[in-house]
């Protein structure tokens, strides 16, 4: 499946070392004013080479729209777009043509298709997420009219964690440091941890938290398209993601039901809850409170050191990877998490409009 969504739907195409990455967005309502600068800003947050703790591959990641937008507004027809690749070093991957990299998709792709693009992983490369960010940027502009705000940030790197609830953080500070952590002291320690991993030709993982405000009660579905299930599906489809939890998550299992239940109150005619262990979603449907969740990312599998593996003939082999790679995916994954959340919410927003006559 290369498509995501029901009504607001995106189909992506392209490989890491091909001509480019692109997509087609279908179902976006006509008449939406498109701010191109905002779309490019989101791509700039994702692109390589933006700081000393990211890969030094240099790509402008400029998007070219091919259809679906006229005079700055959507026409209601499919929105086609392309982001060209300009800085591929395909020769860095020549030694991988006949071997499988540990913990990558090389072996599984080969088993599924019988052929694979060994240059940077081809379709399995995280470069494919460019298309998701473009789609998410348009989805966010659709959601601004409600308005819905989406803020993701790096919550932990390795063993270093913010360790306080998001309500105590100033989310306006997320972009004030290169690791995208709103807690300045913790951010400095995170950066040091990532730099240490890089010096050791190693990688480090962590978690990204996301806070969504402004979603009204009533978005979602009671059975197969539960809002939290669709968000989880979106997050688990991001490269390197190993876990997802929303609301109280696994920590909520430590509480009694009497401690965990979110009591309803009427505050000047507005329904609210005293606590929000539910993470803004109950019965698969939004309840009007903040939606919040965490996404776990593994340490990136590409290590610039010798590793054991096997080749396509199943013989034992060793590889020593080359190229330009991130020691930690988290800072560049923040806009990807936000984009996938926006795609889900835009889809559920449009579905909610069909649920009542």
C-alpha positions as MATLAB code, in Angstrom:
seq = 'XXXXXXXXXXXXXXXXXXXXXXXXXXXXXXXXXXXXXXXXXXXXXXXXXXXXXXXXXXXXXXXXXXXXXXXXXXXXXXXXXXXXXXXXXXXXXXXXXXXXXXXXXXXXXXXXXXXXXXXXXXXXXXXXXXXXXXXXXXXXXXXXXXXXXXXXXXXXXXXXXXXXXXXXXXXXXXXXXXXXXXXXXXXXXXXXXXXXXXXXXXXXXXXXXXXXXXXXXXXXXXXXXXXXXXXXXXXXXXXXXXXXXXXXXXXXXXXXXXXXXXXXXXXXXXXXXXXXXXXXXXXXXXXXXXXXXXXXXXXXXXXXXXXXXXXXXXXXXXXXXXXXXXXXXXXXXXXXXXXXXXXXXXXXXXXXXXXXX';
ca = [
       0.000    0.000    0.000;
       1.370    3.364   -1.056;
      -1.786    5.298   -0.150;
      -2.977    6.631    3.207;
      -6.348    8.019    4.287;
     -10.028    7.599    3.438;
     -11.405   10.934    2.209;
      -8.287   13.087    2.546;
      -5.975   10.611    0.858;
      -2.312   10.733   -0.148;
      -0.434    8.375   -2.466;
       3.363    8.657   -2.516;
       6.019    7.528   -4.975;
       9.789    7.660   -5.475;
      13.054    6.322   -4.071;
      15.954    7.748   -2.117;
      18.337    7.769   -5.097;
      15.814    8.071   -7.907;
      14.710   11.209   -9.749;
      12.717   12.421   -6.778;
       9.950   11.877   -4.244;
       6.393   12.849   -5.037;
       2.757   12.290   -4.322;
      -0.869   12.831   -5.205;
      -3.335   14.230   -2.656;
      -6.979   13.482   -3.326;
     -10.051   14.636   -1.427;
      -8.813   18.073   -0.395;
     -11.798   20.443   -0.583;
     -11.820   23.176   -3.228;
     -11.201   26.799   -2.280;
      -8.529   26.216    0.371;
      -5.945   29.013    0.248;
      -2.494   27.463    0.112;
       0.481   29.169    1.777;
       3.522   27.865   -0.116;
       5.938   29.359    2.418;
       4.402   27.252    5.193;
       4.778   24.093    3.107;
       8.432   24.869    2.399;
       9.001   25.687    6.068;
       7.838   22.195    7.042;
      10.122   20.643    4.416;
      13.033   22.696    5.759;
      12.405   21.278    9.248;
      12.666   17.743    7.825;
      15.467   18.172    5.293;
      19.021   16.859    5.806;
      22.020   19.030    6.559;
      20.192   21.456    8.849;
      22.482   21.116   11.876;
      25.607   19.423   13.233;
      23.578   16.487   14.615;
      21.924   15.530   11.313;
      23.179   13.900    8.117;
      25.187   16.268    5.945;
      23.465   15.273    2.693;
      22.625   18.627    1.059;
      19.149   18.827   -0.459;
      17.065   21.948   -1.049;
      13.896   19.809   -0.874;
      11.936   22.371   -2.882;
       8.452   21.200   -3.824;
       6.962   21.688   -7.284;
       3.168   21.431   -7.575;
       1.966   19.900  -10.830;
      -1.818   20.087  -10.473;
      -4.761   20.819   -8.194;
      -3.813   24.389   -7.210;
      -4.795   27.463   -9.241;
      -4.347   31.113   -8.270;
      -3.222   30.012   -4.819;
      -6.307   27.926   -4.066;
      -7.134   24.234   -4.289;
      -9.450   23.302   -7.139;
     -10.849   20.111   -5.609;
      -8.970   17.980   -8.146;
      -5.948   15.765   -7.329;
      -2.940   17.746   -6.103;
       0.202   16.365   -7.712;
       3.669   17.362   -6.522;
       7.351   16.445   -6.867;
      10.510   17.069   -4.838;
      13.602   16.270   -6.899;
      16.710   14.560   -5.510;
      19.883   16.544   -6.167;
      22.648   15.265   -3.875;
      22.708   11.485   -4.216;
      26.023    9.696   -3.612;
      24.899    6.331   -4.971;
      28.472    5.020   -5.130;
      28.507    5.003   -1.319;
      26.221    1.967   -1.562;
      28.096   -0.077   -4.202;
      29.379   -2.489   -1.556;
      25.795   -3.260   -0.453;
      24.556   -4.645   -3.758;
      24.798   -8.280   -2.673;
      24.597   -8.055    1.136;
      21.839   -7.328    3.634;
      22.323   -4.572    6.204;
      21.403   -5.628    9.776;
      17.988   -4.353   10.960;
      17.231   -2.677    7.611;
      14.546   -3.610    5.103;
      17.078   -5.098    2.656;
      16.382   -8.755    3.420;
      12.611   -8.427    3.823;
      12.216   -6.396    0.616;
      14.270   -8.984   -1.253;
      12.104  -11.795    0.112;
       8.898   -9.982   -0.838;
       9.812   -8.704   -4.302;
      12.836  -10.753   -5.393;
      14.605   -7.517   -6.288;
      15.647   -4.411   -4.356;
      17.191   -0.989   -4.859;
      20.354   -1.112   -2.734;
      21.060    2.630   -3.138;
      20.110    4.061    0.229;
      17.335    1.544    0.678;
      15.302    2.768   -2.294;
      11.642    2.947   -1.361;
      12.321    1.913    2.251;
      14.425    5.030    2.841;
      13.095    7.669    5.218;
      13.491   10.112    2.332;
      10.032    8.909    1.246;
       8.616   10.879    4.198;
       9.134   14.087    2.190;
       5.794   13.361    0.499;
       4.088   12.868    3.854;
       5.361   16.249    5.046;
       3.990   17.982    1.939;
       0.632   16.278    2.430;
       0.672   17.036    6.137;
       1.441   20.705    5.507;
      -1.662   21.014    3.326;
      -3.728   19.079    5.877;
      -2.572   21.501    8.588;
      -3.764   24.450    6.530;
      -7.169   22.783    6.245;
      -7.237   22.296   10.029;
      -6.262   25.913   10.773;
      -9.828   27.035   10.100;
     -11.144   25.108   13.128;
      -8.501   25.874   14.564;
      -6.400   22.818   15.440;
      -2.766   23.142   16.529;
      -0.226   20.294   16.471;
       3.049   20.465   18.400;
       5.518   17.569   18.507;
       8.860   17.661   20.312;
      11.725   15.417   21.327;
      10.823   14.019   24.736;
      13.814   11.722   25.286;
      17.127   10.731   23.727;
      18.496    7.471   25.055;
      18.224    7.647   28.831;
      17.878   11.455   28.873;
      14.224   12.487   29.314;
      12.381   15.749   29.983;
      10.614   14.135   32.938;
       7.736   16.610   33.327;
       4.190   16.815   31.899;
       3.690   18.784   28.694;
       1.488   21.286   30.559;
       4.630   22.568   32.315;
       6.508   23.127   29.046;
       6.583   26.209   26.832;
       5.895   24.625   23.448;
       6.853   27.869   21.699;
      10.493   27.004   22.497;
      10.545   23.772   20.438;
      12.343   25.386   17.499;
      14.831   27.288   19.647;
      17.410   24.475   19.644;
      18.631   21.949   17.085;
      17.238   18.913   18.917;
      13.700   20.375   19.065;
      13.212   19.941   22.804;
      11.240   22.694   24.607;
      13.212   22.228   27.845;
      16.542   24.086   27.319;
      18.573   22.268   29.986;
      17.452   18.846   28.811;
      18.066   19.869   25.193;
      21.745   20.556   25.893;
      22.197   17.101   27.414;
      20.376   15.499   24.489;
      22.662   17.210   21.986;
      25.734   16.006   23.885;
      24.335   12.462   23.876;
      23.763   12.530   20.108;
      27.228   13.969   19.451;
      28.778   11.257   21.630;
      27.000    8.564   19.599;
      28.247   10.145   16.376;
      31.851   10.254   17.578;
      31.615    6.569   18.407;
      30.191    5.771   14.941;
      27.015    4.696   16.690;
      23.389    5.844   16.869;
      20.822    6.577   19.571;
      17.015    6.438   19.751;
      14.360    8.027   21.924;
      10.788    9.303   21.986;
       8.805   12.127   20.438;
       5.746   13.511   22.230;
       2.906   15.264   20.424;
       0.197   17.578   21.771;
      -2.880   18.422   19.691;
      -5.189   21.214   20.792;
      -8.499   22.379   19.378;
     -10.013   19.108   18.155;
     -13.714   19.303   19.018;
     -15.654   16.430   20.531;
     -17.046   13.971   18.012;
     -14.192   13.146   15.633;
     -13.455    9.464   15.180;
     -15.429    6.253   14.906;
     -16.631    3.715   17.480;
     -15.313    0.513   15.904;
     -12.730    0.129   13.137;
     -11.611    3.722   12.573;
     -11.140    4.738   16.175;
      -9.278    8.037   16.239;
      -6.466    6.756   18.435;
      -6.154    3.600   16.326;
      -5.760    5.645   13.151;
      -3.179    7.902   14.817;
      -1.314    4.822   16.027;
      -1.453    3.303   12.530;
      -0.017    6.532   11.112;
       2.805    6.713   13.646;
       3.778    3.050   13.351;
       4.104    3.556    9.593;
       6.972    6.037   10.080;
      10.468    4.667    9.522;
      12.282    3.494   12.691;
       9.169    3.678   14.912;
       8.917    0.854   17.452;
       6.118    1.939   19.772;
       3.091    4.185   20.285;
       1.064    5.150   23.346;
      -1.588    7.801   23.925;
      -2.990    9.385   27.049;
      -1.723    7.670   30.184;
      -0.335    4.863   28.031;
       1.558    2.113   29.798;
       1.888    4.205   32.965;
      -1.888    4.117   33.303;
      -1.723    0.395   33.997;
      -0.252    1.233   37.400;
      -3.414    3.064   38.524;
      -6.723    1.880   39.927;
      -9.809    2.660   37.872;
     -10.884    5.130   40.548;
      -7.620    7.006   39.960;
      -7.650    6.713   36.193;
     -11.215    7.783   35.341;
     -11.570   11.324   33.960;
     -14.458   13.022   35.785;
     -16.668   15.292   33.657;
     -17.445   18.858   34.723;
     -19.537   21.676   33.283;
     -17.435   24.814   33.104;
     -19.641   27.721   32.013;
     -21.514   25.527   29.571;
     -18.385   23.808   28.256;
     -17.868   20.110   28.987;
     -14.400   19.395   30.339;
     -12.657   16.677   32.350;
     -10.811   17.183   35.627;
      -7.963   14.942   34.449;
      -7.053   13.742   30.966;
      -5.723   10.212   31.315;
      -7.797    9.374   28.228;
      -5.581   11.568   26.086;
      -8.532   13.399   24.581;
     -10.103   10.278   23.071;
     -12.797    8.029   24.559;
     -14.472    5.132   22.777;
     -12.399    5.960   19.698;
     -13.941    9.455   19.468;
     -12.445   12.811   20.502;
     -13.918   14.352   23.670;
     -12.691   17.921   23.155;
      -9.687   17.741   25.487;
      -6.029   17.832   24.414;
      -4.949   14.794   22.426;
      -1.460   13.712   23.407;
       0.703   10.727   22.607;
       4.285    9.466   22.433;
       6.140    7.681   19.656;
       9.230    5.514   20.253;
      12.046    5.552   17.685;
      14.784    2.925   17.609;
      18.459    3.818   17.160;
      19.016    4.161   13.405;
      20.241    0.859   11.963;
      22.969    2.408    9.785;
      26.257    2.225   11.703;
      29.546    3.449   10.236;
      31.419    0.474   11.656;
      32.014   -3.147   10.728;
      29.053   -5.495   11.236;
      28.269   -9.158   10.665;
      25.670  -10.113    8.060;
      24.933  -12.502    5.178;
      24.911  -12.023    1.408;
      22.248  -12.911   -1.185;
      23.747  -16.424   -1.423;
      23.288  -16.769    2.375;
      27.039  -16.782    2.973;
      28.408  -15.084    6.070;
      29.847  -11.661    5.341;
      30.906   -8.405    6.970;
      30.030   -4.893    5.903;
      31.495   -1.511    6.685;
      28.958    1.140    5.750;
      29.843    4.475    4.185;
      27.823    7.578    3.433;
      26.165   10.443    5.302;
      23.758    9.364    8.004;
      21.980   10.741   11.080;
      23.306    9.590   14.466;
      19.745   10.209   15.744;
      16.549   10.461   13.717;
      14.505   12.345   16.330;
      15.064   16.053   15.454;
      14.149   15.517   11.792;
      11.258   13.180   12.699;
       9.385   15.876   14.651;
       7.757   17.415   11.528;
       7.024   13.906   10.206;
       5.085   13.033   13.365;
       3.165   16.304   13.102;
       2.448   15.709    9.413;
       1.089   12.201    9.906;
      -1.083   13.455   12.776;
      -2.398   16.233   10.513;
      -3.253   13.757    7.745;
      -5.275   11.641   10.189;
      -7.080   14.648   11.658;
      -7.904   16.169    8.275;
      -9.388   12.829    7.229;
     -11.475   12.549   10.403;
     -12.560   16.178   10.110;
     -13.985   15.489    6.655;
     -15.545   12.209    7.817;
     -17.167   14.010   10.771;
     -18.942   16.322    8.322;
     -20.569   13.275    6.731;
     -21.718   11.667    9.982;
     -24.684   14.009   10.470;
     -27.347   15.176    8.014;
];
